[in-house]
């Protein structure tokens, strides 16, 4: 059995290893000068390769049942066992995130590369595929250079649109469209958001621990809690990435979603109001600007007072209760309009992709083209932060590699 895997990312390497282990002759084609370029950037270079808490609530796509079936085929436990078998000792951190015990993404890539070498997988770097054709015997793979290769089975693992510098620029969609596969609209996911506020530059670099909630038409869509980082364009941080999929889709559809930021999240609005009254009474001799030092980040004080049109020099003891109430409300409910996102270059994954209704969830084989298997981010499947996208890569790569080689 002669199999070509197009794409040397996470799912492609997994597919190549499993197919070779199952006795197939495997060639992996990668457009970059080396495999695993995007993998090295995952988990801030530490590679959060799965999560203890794998369930469907962390995954997205048009067909959730498809995702469930595929994930069940190669689940979290089998993933951990596989990586232990090639040398990766798991280490768990907060939120169930599982890393290599070395906390180095390069360790995961090294072990995958060693395993491919051991199994005789032929890796062809700098091989940019421009076209694939189906014939009665299998497939013809044509590189941009004009070189042609033939194979019995073909596994497509080219990635989506996110982080194009890694090679994921959507070329895979162009390869399957002529074969009849349709694509659900793709948008960036796990990406920073641009906000509308004329004072963002003044709080650039301020980090707070708080809650962010996506709101559309006065309805709360999704929220998350953790480190929020204000920037000169808007906001970043893990909670922002978690809500970004829905925020970007709303924005791309022409809507005007709102993000509500709670910078004081351990007290209710009434509790904050009561506390501020007491604080300003105690510090009545200070200006309201100085009286807020020690309560919120100092860089935020003046922009907030300007936003609420409160004189920074008024004595805290002289501040009217209605202004204290306005401050309290902003600290627990600070609304910003989303006016964009940081795009494919900063996105960690792709929402949308190849319609999964045309893929067998048990095998990842195309229902339209016999012998074609499709894995990973190029499919209409994406996950939240926390190892879920890599779990999808391993699960889909395993199923495709195994079934293609049978």
Secondary structure, DSSP 4 states (H G I P E B T S, - for coil): -EEEEE--SHHHHHHHHHHHHTT-EEEEE-SSSSS-TTGGGGGGGT-EEEES---GGGEESS-HHHHHHHHHHS-HHHHHHHHHHTT--EEE-GGGEEEETT--HHHHHHHHHHHHHHHTPEEE-S--EEEEEE-SSSEEEEETTS-EEEESEEEE----SS-GGGT-SSHHHHHHHTTT--EEEEEEES--EEEE-TTGGGGTT-EEEEEEEEEETTEEEEEEEEEEEE-SSEEESHHHHHHHHHHHHHHHTT---EEEEESS-SS-HHHHHHHHHHHHHHTTTSBHHHHTBTTB-HHHHHHHHHHTT--TTSBGGG--HHHHHHHHHHHH-EEEEEEEE--TTT-SEEEEEE-GGGB-TTT-BBSSSTTEEE-GGGBS-EE-TTTHHHHHHHHHHHHHHHHHT-
